[in-house]
């Protein structure tokens, strides 16, 4: 076994890309929400088309229920709505994210109260309060969602870039690489 020090340049590049995307999101939060809506719409459309194809092709042989057809129709309609009206969809995305964050925050606070006195229950409580505040901000100021997302991507990007650029010890068995 031989130890070598290697960097993960792919991870480093992914981190740098996330940092750049984060700055773009900060620069144009409104455009960010419209872009997210368009990508989500395209994804819903593709998933709906695959569900529709799967239902049409295999509903008898796999005994698929009508629910798959209903999901396909809902995904296609939702995808078309997001693609035809991306500005309206961009307005809705922060509200949905805000509702999720607020609900998540409530769950965190309830868990913190139930775990009062346990190790790090205070962090859970603070996390719940911050989650509720983020949810409220997403409702009041929808662009804050894009800004929040931008900072999240930049922090994640820095983490990946640093991890990728840091040399790590990698063990390799030279006997596996001998050629006769």
Backbone torsions as a table, in degrees:
resi	resn	phi	psi	omega
1	UNK	NA	135.2	179.4
2	UNK	-124.6	137.1	179.9
3	UNK	-100.1	129.4	174.8
4	UNK	-128.3	158.9	179.2
5	UNK	-105.8	124.5	-177.9
6	UNK	-131.3	153.1	174.4
7	UNK	-108.8	154.5	177.5
8	UNK	-103.9	90.4	-175.3
9	UNK	-69.7	-25.7	175.5
10	UNK	-64.8	-44.1	178.1
11	UNK	-65.9	-38.9	177.7
12	UNK	-60.6	-47.0	-179.6
13	UNK	-63.0	-40.2	177.4
14	UNK	-62.4	-39.6	177.9
15	UNK	-63.5	-44.8	178.5
16	UNK	-62.8	-41.2	178.6
17	UNK	-61.2	-42.3	178.7
18	UNK	-64.1	-38.1	178.0
19	UNK	-63.4	-44.0	179.6
20	UNK	-63.4	-46.3	178.5
21	UNK	-60.7	-39.9	177.2
22	UNK	-59.1	-43.7	177.9
23	UNK	-65.1	-37.8	176.8
24	UNK	-62.9	-42.8	178.7
25	UNK	-61.6	-38.6	177.2
26	UNK	-67.3	-38.1	-177.1
27	UNK	-68.0	-36.8	-175.7
28	UNK	-138.5	72.9	-176.6
29	UNK	-62.2	-35.7	178.6
30	UNK	-65.5	-43.7	177.3
31	UNK	-63.9	-34.6	178.2
32	UNK	-59.9	-46.6	-178.5
33	UNK	-66.0	-39.0	177.9
34	UNK	-65.7	-41.4	178.5
35	UNK	-63.6	-43.2	177.7
36	UNK	-61.2	-42.3	178.8
37	UNK	-62.1	-42.5	-179.4
38	UNK	-66.1	-43.5	178.8
39	UNK	-64.9	-43.6	178.3
40	UNK	-61.5	-41.7	178.5
41	UNK	-61.1	-44.4	178.5
42	UNK	-63.0	-40.1	179.8
43	UNK	-65.2	-44.6	177.7
44	UNK	-59.9	-42.0	-179.6
45	UNK	-62.8	-45.5	179.8
46	UNK	-64.8	-46.0	179.6
47	UNK	-62.4	-42.6	178.1
48	UNK	-61.7	-40.7	178.7
49	UNK	-64.4	-42.3	177.8
50	UNK	-65.1	-41.1	177.9
51	UNK	-63.3	-41.7	179.3
52	UNK	-63.7	-44.6	177.7
53	UNK	-60.9	-47.0	-179.2
54	UNK	-60.5	-43.6	179.9
55	UNK	-64.4	-47.0	-177.4
56	UNK	-63.3	-38.1	-174.6
57	UNK	-83.4	-36.8	-169.6
58	UNK	-119.7	6.1	-172.4
59	UNK	-62.3	-30.5	178.9
60	UNK	-83.0	-45.0	-175.4
61	UNK	-72.3	-30.8	-179.9
62	UNK	-102.8	2.8	-178.9
63	UNK	52.4	49.4	179.3
64	UNK	-75.7	141.2	179.9
65	UNK	-81.1	171.5	177.4
66	UNK	-68.5	-11.9	179.9
67	UNK	-63.8	-36.1	178.3
68	UNK	-63.3	-39.4	176.5
69	UNK	-65.2	-41.4	178.4
70	UNK	-63.7	-42.5	177.4
71	UNK	-61.4	-42.4	-179.2
72	UNK	-61.0	-46.4	-179.1
73	UNK	-64.5	-43.7	178.2
74	UNK	-61.8	-44.5	179.5
75	UNK	-62.7	-42.1	-180.0
76	UNK	-66.0	-45.0	179.1
77	UNK	-63.2	-46.2	179.7
78	UNK	-62.5	-43.7	178.2
79	UNK	-59.9	-44.8	178.2
80	UNK	-63.7	-40.3	178.5
81	UNK	-61.3	-44.6	179.8
82	UNK	-65.2	-37.4	-178.4
83	UNK	-78.3	-36.8	-179.1
84	UNK	-76.7	-35.2	-178.5
85	UNK	-124.9	63.6	-176.1
86	UNK	-65.1	-28.2	179.1
87	UNK	-67.5	-40.9	177.7
88	UNK	-67.4	-43.2	178.3
89	UNK	-61.2	-38.4	179.0
90	UNK	-62.4	-30.6	176.6
91	UNK	-72.6	-32.5	-175.0
92	UNK	-79.5	-36.8	-175.1
93	UNK	-54.3	-47.2	178.6
94	UNK	-63.3	-32.5	178.9
95	UNK	-67.5	-42.8	178.1
96	UNK	-63.9	-45.3	177.9
97	UNK	-62.7	-38.6	178.5
98	UNK	-63.7	-42.7	178.1
99	UNK	-63.2	-42.5	178.2
100	UNK	-62.1	-47.7	-178.5
101	UNK	-62.0	-42.7	179.9
102	UNK	-64.4	-44.6	178.7
103	UNK	-62.9	-42.9	178.0
104	UNK	-60.7	-42.1	178.4
105	UNK	-61.7	-40.8	178.0
106	UNK	-62.4	-44.3	178.4
107	UNK	-60.9	-40.5	179.3
108	UNK	-64.1	-42.3	-179.5
109	UNK	-65.9	-43.4	178.0
110	UNK	-60.4	-44.4	178.6
111	UNK	-63.2	-40.3	179.8
112	UNK	-63.1	-42.1	179.4
113	UNK	-64.5	-40.2	179.0
114	UNK	-68.1	-29.4	-178.5
115	UNK	-99.0	12.3	-177.3
116	UNK	-49.7	129.7	-179.5
117	UNK	97.6	-19.7	177.9
118	UNK	-75.3	164.6	179.8
119	UNK	-61.6	131.3	176.0
120	UNK	61.8	24.1	176.2
121	UNK	-66.2	-27.2	179.2
122	UNK	-65.5	-37.4	177.6
123	UNK	-64.7	-37.6	177.4
124	UNK	-63.7	-41.1	178.0
125	UNK	-64.4	-46.8	178.9
126	UNK	-62.2	-42.4	177.9
127	UNK	-59.6	-40.1	178.1
128	UNK	-65.0	-41.9	178.8
129	UNK	-64.8	-44.4	179.1
130	UNK	-63.8	-39.9	178.4
131	UNK	-61.7	-43.7	178.5
132	UNK	-64.1	-43.5	178.9
133	UNK	-61.7	-41.8	177.1
134	UNK	-61.9	-44.4	178.9
135	UNK	-59.3	-42.9	178.6
136	UNK	-65.1	-42.7	177.6
137	UNK	-60.2	-39.5	-179.5
138	UNK	-63.0	-33.7	177.5
139	UNK	-73.5	-46.3	-175.6
140	UNK	-73.1	-42.9	-175.7
141	UNK	-131.6	88.6	-174.9
142	UNK	-56.1	-30.9	179.2
143	UNK	-64.6	-20.7	178.7
144	UNK	-62.9	-26.1	176.4
145	UNK	-61.8	-46.1	179.5
146	UNK	-64.8	-38.1	179.6
147	UNK	-67.7	-43.2	176.2
148	UNK	-58.8	-46.9	179.2
149	UNK	-61.6	-39.7	179.2
150	UNK	-60.4	-47.8	-179.8
151	UNK	-66.1	-37.8	177.4
152	UNK	-61.4	-46.1	-179.8
153	UNK	-64.1	-40.2	179.7
154	UNK	-66.0	-42.3	178.5
155	UNK	-64.0	-43.1	178.5
156	UNK	-64.8	-39.1	178.4
157	UNK	-62.6	-43.2	178.1
158	UNK	-62.7	-43.5	179.3
159	UNK	-59.1	-47.8	-179.7
160	UNK	-65.2	-42.2	-178.9
161	UNK	-63.6	-44.9	179.8
162	UNK	-65.4	-44.7	-179.9
163	UNK	-63.2	-42.6	-179.6
164	UNK	-67.0	-35.0	-177.3
165	UNK	-82.8	-16.0	-178.8
166	UNK	-79.9	123.4	179.3
167	UNK	-66.0	135.0	177.7
168	UNK	-121.7	150.6	178.7
169	UNK	-78.0	127.0	178.6
170	UNK	-121.2	126.7	179.1
171	UNK	-90.7	133.4	176.8
172	UNK	-133.5	145.5	179.2
173	UNK	-98.0	105.1	-177.6
174	UNK	-62.3	-26.7	-177.7
175	UNK	-65.9	-21.8	178.6
176	UNK	-76.4	-17.8	-174.2
177	UNK	-102.9	4.6	179.7
178	UNK	-75.5	138.5	175.4
179	UNK	-113.7	146.3	-177.7
180	UNK	-92.9	NA	NA
